Amino acid sequence: MNLIRSPKIPAFFYENHVLFDDYTGVVNDPEEGVRIAESLGSCRAAILRNHGLLTVGDSVDEAVWLFVTMERSCQAQLLAEAAGSPVVLDHETAAHTHKYVGNPFSSWLSAQPLFDRILHEQSDLLE
């Protein structure tokens, strides 16, 4: 389990996600969840080797926004690498940007238009 400090990823997740590389298949043992939680530490996202993404937050809104953002960030990273050599942020710029946009309130706030759209399109969702 490795904390990812690479400025190659979006500043939103800079020093705020881990690679969980000890995935053992379908989880049917609560200890797997404990190991993933321990690997997360104070980070908000994990890339589960051979499995996918996982995000956590102080609210459902935050966790959902982080998941959507992490998935979009992964797609953008793959496209950028396929197109050439992406420009890598320096540590100072990535850390400074993360400080302002990578916090629970920013994530919660960013999720609100998404939830508004879902509720508009599916008005009976909460009934």
N, C-alpha and C positions, 0 to 999 in steps of 0.2 A: 504494500500500500504506500503510494508515493504522493506527497504534496507536489502539485505541478506549479512551478514558479516561472514557467516560460512566458516571456513577453510576446510570444508568437500567437497566443490566444487572445480573444477580445478582452479589453481592460475590465469589462464587467465581471469577469471571473478570475481576474489576475490574483494569484495566491489565495484563491477561494474555491478551489476544486481539487479533487484527488483522483488518482487512478487506482481502482480496486482491482488488482491483477490476480486475485486468489479466488476467482469465481469457480464454483464447483458444480454447476448445473442447477437444475430445478431445486428451489429452496423448499425443503420440508422439515428443516431443523431450525428452531428459533435461534440457535447459536450463530447461524449465518447472518441473521439480522443484527445480532450483537457485534459481530466482527465488522460488518459494513458500517455500523454506527460508530464504532471505535475508530475506524479508518477515516471517517469524515471529520472527527474532532470538531472544530468550530467552523469548518468549511460548509458551504451551502450546496455543493454539487459533487457528484461522483460519476466517473466514467467506469462502468462495470465491464471489464474485459470479456469479450465474446457474449455480451448480453445487451447493454444499452446504457441509458442515462438514468440518474436518480437525483432528485433535488429535494431539499428540505427548506422550511422557512418558519418564521414566527407566526405566520397565518397561512391559510389555504391559498389566499390570493398571491402571497409572495412565492410560495412553492410552485404554483402553477405558472406564474410569470417567469420564474427562473428556469423551469423546464422548457417552456416555449422558447425562451431566449437561448438556452444552451443548445437545443436542437437546431435552431436557426444559425447559431454561431458555428456549430459543427459543419453544417451544410455549406456555409459561406467559406469556411476554412478549406474544405475539400475543393470547392470551386476555384478559390484563389490559388491553391497549390497546383491544380490541374492547368491553370492558365499561365503559370510562371512562378516567379519568386515573390511571395508577398512581402510587403514592407513590415519589418518588425519594430515594434515600439521599444524604446529604451526603458529600463527599469523605473526611472523616476517618473516618466510620463504615464506609464501603465499604472503605477501605484497611486499617483495623484488622481488620475481619472477614476480608478476603482473607488477611491475614498469618497468621491462625490456621487457616483451612480450605482455602486455596488452595495448599498445598504438596504435594510428591510423596508424602510419607508418608501424609498424610490421604487423598489420592486412592487410593493403593495399599490402605490399610486399608478404605476405603469400598467398594472393589471386591470384597473377599473374600466377603461374603454373596451377591453376585451370582454369583460363580464357584461357590460352594458349592451354590447353588440349581441352576445349570446342570448341575453334576456329579451332583447328586441326581436330577434329572429325566432325565438322559441318562447313566446310569452306565457305558455302554460307550464313551463319547466318547474316552477316552484309550487305548483298546485298539488 
